[in-house]
Amino acid sequence: MNLKRYFIRALHRLQKGPGYTYKELLVWYCDNTNTHGPKRIIREGPKKKFIWFFLTLLFASLVFWQWGILINTYLSYNVTSSLSIGFKTMKFPAVTVCNANPFKYSKVKHLLKEMDKLIDAALERILQSGQQDPVSPLAVNSSENGSQALDLQLWNQLPLVLIDESHPDQPIIDIFTTNWTGARTQHNSSSPSPSNSHGCTYSPKAARGKSCVYKNFTSAAQAVMEWYVLQSTSIFAKVPLEERKQMGYQAEDMILACLYGAEPCNHKYVQPTDFLTPHVLWFLTLCLVPAGLKLILDISQHDYIPYLTSAAGARLMLHEQKSFPFLKDQGIYAMSGTETSIGVLADELERMGYPYSDCTLNGSDVPVKNLYKGFNTSYSIQACLRSCFQAQMVETCECGHYLFPLPKGVNYCNNDNNPDWAYCYSSLRSSIRHRQFCIDSCKETCNDTQYKMTISMADWPSEASEDWIFHILSYERDLSTNVTLDRHGIIKLNIYFQEYNYRTISESAATTIVWLLSSLGGQFGFWMGGSVLCLIEFGEIIIDFLWITIINGISWCKGLKQKRAQACYPDAPPTVSELVEAHTNLGFQYEDGSVTPGSGNCCSGRLPPEPGTPPPNYDSLRVQPLDVLEQFDSQGGQTSK
């Protein structure tokens, strides 16, 4: 009932029209508002009225300008970083140690024998090119001196050539099949212009068509190593994973001594995790060990692959427990024949999530499938980037790289099953578009622990003590009284917490909703002396303006309709009885005769409109007794006599 009554009143208001005009409403608002300025506009003289109107308009513009800046600042979702230093019992980081040489040469020599022959012959011919004597082409299945047979099938799959840019007609010089003179190469190498200097390049065959792709190097050493890495990748990809692990360095052979605080440790603390068999030392004990971790490693430098690894030493990395280590990008080298001391500082990073930063808690909202999840490790951006690259490798090249985990149903790339994989891999690795796609798809973790390291080194062992140290270590390793170790294959590591406190770098919102509301209110109160109630008053007058506009619009439409209806009758409008007669009696004629059906005025061709109220039933005005009327009401409209 209340709702119905409200609508009836609203309908009456619409029919009656607004009770005041825009000017009256504006004057009422200026006279009753709590905002400073509008009152002076209607109460002062003409000159002051203009001044106060200008000042009110100016300060209102300043308020809206400041509000826009504040809202834009809030929507930018800036953060502030705070640094706090505390002291607590911390977990010792996981220490990942890997030999710089991935495989023992003695165990993989039979796989690399043909490649080593090709590289030896190629280097010999490259060195001969620097002489003035002509270099004759090498026959297939024969070497330079004929003492060894060379199988060029592997070489032809991924040849290594020389490029002479001073001879544009024939710039490509095949090392084994082309006859060239040393004077030609000497001329190229001595040219001062970079565009004319020759460089060794490798040219993987194109995956589509017969065109070749050349990658230039300024040094033959770089070209030879790059060629060797690509060829060895194809060879090792065909070796099962368990066999590859056995070809690497085992923990019991690599770790000669281990001391964790005051407790001895051994290879049982070690777990191999990667395809190149790095060894992760998991120390889950909560501790603040003053002495930290001490290791003596044997890298067996005499068993290095000569063309695959040019650096000697151990690569190590400190990381969180249960996180996968990526030593190639995040590890550091420890040099052989030295004692390397590493002081560790722990920094805990706490980032805010969406919308303040695009980070992830566990990688569940990342569109890239984490291929390292099967190793029982947590999400990291490095794992995501490598998983993304492997996914693109599988999609583009139809095979995967053997250094990364493999999705189900896919094989590793090799020259036999995928003869064009080297071209595809090189193109994908140098593609900026694919790299940017992976960067945009992967996210950083919201919570992370980073270890800052301070490194110092010294020669170890000293000349005075190396005799007895090498005797002891050789006996413990080989049970031999002879010295089987030297300083070229020994590394000592000391890893310890540099300080017993930790630093927490946390992010917090620079602008909150409380800051926004207080800033908006402060600007409004400073420039116009207003408050929240003033804003409510302003909203009220806006609603009143809209209501007046709606009522005036409805009244204008009704007036326009009435004017159109009156235009059909030049004189006074017809009565109700005349309109009823016109509808019931087609032969009825108005006295004026100008509004008959079919006449040529504005209403020609149609009858006058039916009346809104029917004529009264005069029979209902007949007087009847009161009791008869009551009986009529009680019986539903039937009278009783």
Disulfide bonds with the S-S distance in Angstrom:
Cys258-Cys265 1.62
Cys359-Cys446 2.06
Cys384-Cys442 2.07
Cys388-Cys438 2.16
Cys397-Cys424 1.78
Cys399-Cys413 1.87
Cys568-Cys603 2.10
